[in-house]
């Protein structure tokens, strides 16, 4: 495999803030310590083409490139629990979605500015590298003025809009591989017309009655649907590598060739992998198995376009760390062997009982 220059976007502050996210507590720490243990940041271990890039936090004006000012003011106001419990803040918090699955947590403001800053930095560094990676990004459910689906900030939209500011305006293809439909991203670009469209949204996800998000746009578009630049491919329970392979060859590849993008953003949510607590898909990881997550990401990279890889869902934290480490190795052109043992490091016990890089495929019927 040819080697590309890869920027791995991370700081200690980003890891600390992302590890506080209530839906994925400690996951970021697990992800980046495994990457370090595997030698990605040590040129003597063979990864000479990966650069650790330290992003800048997003400013409030950066965040308002997409998000409403009032929502950002609230995020910056709720710097602590005392503010949330003040006479006015609880009602404001509820009206902006800061409740239930997106409840306030200590460090929320720092989390938002660091995750958004990481993805904005990943886009900017594409001037100098071929691929940039932000495993703490990919928060695709947040709306313009509302938190939703464990997502408080929509770093995906900020990244896309940042690219759209380039002159001349480039064509950006966003591919979402998360188990859940990216309603926050699709809604933001629904108003494009055939004449003005420069962003293509393509999502492969699960959709069924009662499954989040409950959006009619998560279903298969009817013939003649005017929103031709937000494409939805919903899959039933039990989808396997074979299903993804058929979809890729019959839908994803032809759409890419028709759209002719100049930049690719791939949301690599891993909640569709076998072994995730969501328990919906039976998707594999191995690059050598056509249609697997590793294979799909490698196909995107084979297009030889400037590419951003983002994280997303994934609620088996050890498997998320395995998967994103594996995708990092693919991006670097030196894929790991999934049967290899997890290297000894402080989080080694988290990877039992196999203590290998493998994410076992289950036996769901496709």
N, C-alpha and C positions, 0 to 999 in steps of 0.2 A: 504494500500500500504506500502511496506517495505521502510524504510528510508535509503538513501545512503548519503555519505558525498559529499557535493557539494561545489566547489570553484567558487565563483562569481568574475570574473576578472574585476577590475575597479579601476581607480584613478580619482581624480579631473582633472588632466591634460589630461587624455584620453577623458573624457567627453567634456572638453572644445575644444579640437582639433577636435573631431568627430562632434561636433555641428557646426563646420565651413564648413563641406563638402557641396559644392554647391547643390548637388542633394537632400540633407536631412538636410537642415539647422535647427538647434535646436532640431532635433529628439533625439539625444543621451541624451540631458538634460531632455527631456520629459520621456524617457525610464527609466532612473536611478532614477529620482525623484519619479516616480510612484512606482518603486520597494522599495524605502525607505519608502514611505508613507504606503505601504502595510505591512511593518514590517519585510521584509526579512532580514534586518541587525540588528534586535533587538531580541536577544534570548528570552527575556521575552514575546515576542509575539507568541512563539511556534515554531520558525524556528531555532532549536538548532543545526541542521546538516548542515547549510550553513555558509561558511567561506568567508569573503571578502579577496580576494587575490590581493595584489598590484604588478602588473607586472613591469619588468624592460624594459626600451626602447630597441629596437633592435639596434645593432651596424651596421656599414656599412658592416662589414664582415658577420653578420647575414643575412642581406638583400641579399647579393651576394651568399648565399646558393642556391638561385634560380635566382635572377635577374642579368642581365648583368651589369658589372662594369660601362660601359659608361652611362647607364641609371641612375644608382645610383649617379654617379658623377654629372649628370645634376640636379637630384632632390636636392642634397646637395648644388649645386651652386645657384639654384633658391630660395634663402632664402628670397628674397624680390622682389617687383615689379620692382625696378630699375635694378636688374640683368636680369629680363626677357626682359626689353626694351633696353638692351645693344646691341651693334652692332651685336653680334654673336648669342646670346641666342634665339631670336625668331625662326630662322631657325632650330636650334637644338631642340627647344621645339616641333615644328611641326613634325619633323621627329620621335620623340619619343611619338607621340600621345597626347601631352599636348596642346590640342586645342578643340574647340567645346564642347562636353559633358564632356571633361576632361581638361578644361582650368585651368590655374594656379590660385591658391588662396593663400592669405596670411596665413601662417601656414602650408603649404603643407608638408614641410620637417618634422616638428614636428608630423603632422598627420601620415605620413608614418612610422616613427620609433615607434610611440606609438601603432598604430594598429598592426603592425607586432610583436612588442614586447609582446603585450597582447596575441596573439594567440600562439606564441612560449612559453610564460610562462604557458599558459593553458595546453599545451602538457606536459611540464616538471612537472607540479604539479600533473599530473595523477599518479605519483609514490606514492602519499599520499592520493588521493581522488578517488572517483568513477566517478564523473562527473565534468567537468569544463565548464564554460559558458562565452562566449565573445560575447555579443550582438552587439558590435561595429565592429566585424570581419565579415568574410564571403565574402570578396571582390574577387569574383571568375572570373572576366572578364580580369583582367590585364594580359598582356603577359610578357614574359621574358625581353623584352626591349621596352615595349610600354604600355602606359595607354589606357584603353578602357572601355566603358560602365560604366562611373562614378567610375571606379576602378583604382587607381593609384599604388597600391601595391597588390600583390597576397599573402595575409596572409595564405590562404588555402594551397597553395603549400608549403609555408615555414613550416607550421605545419606538413604536410604529410612527407616532406623530413627530418624534425627533427626526427620524429618517425622512419623513415627508417634507421637512424644512430644507432639505438639501436642494440645491439648484444645479441642473434641472431636477424637478421632482421625480424620484425613482419609483419603480414599480416594486412593491413589497408583497411577498407571499407569506402568510402566517398559517402554519400547519399546527393543529392542536391534537395531540395524541393522548390526552388525559381521558379518564373514564367518563368525566362529566363535560357536558356541553359548555363552551366558553361564552355564556350569555353576555357577560360584561364587555367582551371584545366585539362580538357580533353586533350587539345593539349599537355600539359606537360608530359602526361603519355601514349601517343599513341604508343610509340616505344617499349613498353614492349612486351616480347614474352611469350609464355606459360611456358617456362622454367624459366624465370627470374621474372615474374610478382609477385609483393608483394602488389600492390595497385589495388583496384577495384573501378572504378568510375561508379556510377549509378545515373542518373538524370531523374526526372519526371518534365516536363516543357511544355510550349506552343511553337509550331512551325507553322508558316504559311508564305506565301509570304510577304516579306517586314518587317517581325518581327525580332527584334534584338535578338541574333546575327545571321547574315545570314551565317550560317555554314552548309555544307552538313551533318556534323556529328550530327546535332541537329535532323535529321530525323530518322525514324525507321531503324535500321541497316538491310541490306539485309541478307538473309540466306547465310552462308559461309563467312561473313565478318571476316577478320583475327583479328581485334582488339577486342578480346573477353572480355577484361578487361576495356573497356569504353562503358558502356551500356546506350542507349538513349531511353526514353519512351516519345515521343511527344504526347500531347493531344490537341484536338480541343477546340475551344471556348466554355465556359459554363460548364467546368468540375466541378462536385459536389463531395460530400463525397462518394457517391455510386461508382463513377468511381475510386476514389483513393482506396477504399476498395477492389474492384475487382483486381486492379493492384497489391496491396500489397500482397494479398493472392496468386495470380497466378504467380507473377514475383519476387517481392522484397524478400519475405520470402524464396522461393526456392533458389534464387541466394545467399542469405546470408548463407543458410545451405550448399550449394555446395562450397562456397569460404572459409568458416570457418575463419572469421577474428578474430584478437586478439584486435584490436582497431576500434572504430567507430567514424567518424567525420560526423556530420549532419549540413548542411547549411539550416537554417530555415528562408529563405526569406519569407516575408509575403505579397508580391505584388500579390500573387494568391488568397488572401482572398477576399471574397465579400466586397465591399466598397472601394477597392483600386482604385485610379484614372486610373490605367491601364485598368480596366474594362473588363478583359478577362475571369477569372474563377469565379465560384460561390461557392468557397470552404469555409467550416465552420471551427470553432475552437473547439467546445465542445468535450471534451474527451469522453463523453457518446455517441456520434454519430460516429459509425464506419466509418472510412475513413477520418475523419476530421484531421486537422493539429495536434490538441492535441492528437488524437488517434494514428496517425502515429508516432509522437515523443515518445509517451508512449510505443509503440511497440518496437522501437529501444532500449529504456531503459530496457525493459523486457528481453532483451538478456543477461543482466548481464555482459556486457563487459565495459571496460574503454571507456568513451565516452566524446567527445567534442561537445558542442552545439554552433553554430555560428549564427550570424545574417545574414543580406543580404539586398535584396531589400524590399521595403515597403514605399509607398509614401503618405499614410494617417498616419501621425506621431502618432496621438492619438491611432489609431488601432494597429500600430506597438508596442506602449508601452503596450497596453492591452494584445496583443498576447504574447509578450515575458515575461511579468509578469506572465501570465497564464502558459506558458511553464516552467518558473522557479518554480512555485508552484508544477507542475507535477514532475519535477526533484527532488524536495525536498520530494516527497511522500505525500504531503498535498494539493491536487488540490483546487484551489479557486472555488467558485460558480460564474458562469458568470453573473448571475442576481444581484450579490452583487453591492452595490453602490461604486463608486469611492471615496476613502477617501478624506477628506478635506486637501488640500495642495496648495501651490502657483499656480500650474498649473491646478487646478480643472476646471476652465472655458473652457479649451481645450477639455473637454470630453462631451460637450453638443451635441445634446439635451437630450440624455438618461441619462448621468452621471452614467452609470453602466459599468461593465466589459464586457458586451456583445458586440460581433461583429455580427451585423445582417446579415443573409443570404438573398440574393436577389432572384430574380425570373427568372434568365437566364434559357433557355432550355439547357439541357445537351446533 
